[in-house]
């Protein structure tokens, strides 16, 4: 999580793979919810971004093949970029 409210995946050599585009929002945390949703939570309450992958309680957030996403086993439910 960056100071500006963006959650970014960076290349080790510099530059970004992907950023959430949540610049300027008061992001308090990023978490996988028990039902399988990956969400960015606001310090003011509620969420600003979710993966909309609810209904997959075994889903995990992984960095895989140059992107990151929510996977249920080998099935990609949501990925960026």
Residue pairs with C-beta under 8 A, 6 or more apart in sequence:
1 7
1 27
1 30
2 8
2 19
4 23
4 24
5 22
5 23
5 24
5 25
5 26
5 27
6 19
6 20
6 21
6 22
6 23
7 19
7 20
7 22
7 27
7 30
7 40
8 16
8 17
8 18
8 19
8 20
9 16
9 17
9 18
9 19
9 63
9 67
9 68
9 80
10 16
10 17
11 17
17 66
17 67
17 68
17 81
18 67
18 68
18 80
18 81
20 40
20 49
22 40
22 48
22 49
25 40
25 42
25 48
26 42
26 43
26 44
27 40
27 41
27 42
27 43
27 48
28 41
28 42
28 43
29 40
29 41
30 38
30 39
30 40
30 41
31 38
31 39
31 41
32 38
32 59
32 60
32 61
32 70
33 39
33 54
34 57
35 54
35 55
35 56
35 57
36 53
36 54
36 55
36 56
36 57
36 58
36 59
36 70
36 72
36 77
37 50
37 51
37 52
37 53
37 54
38 50
38 51
38 53
38 61
38 70
38 78
39 47
39 49
39 50
39 51
40 47
40 48
40 49
40 50
41 47
41 48
42 48
51 69
51 70
51 77
51 78
52 78
53 59
53 70
53 72
53 77
53 78
56 70
56 72
56 77
58 72
58 73
59 70
59 71
59 72
59 77
60 70
60 71
60 72
61 68
61 69
61 70
61 71
62 68
62 69
62 70
62 71
64 71
64 79
67 79
67 80
67 81
68 79
68 80
69 76
69 77
69 78
69 79
69 80
70 76
70 77
70 78
70 79
71 77
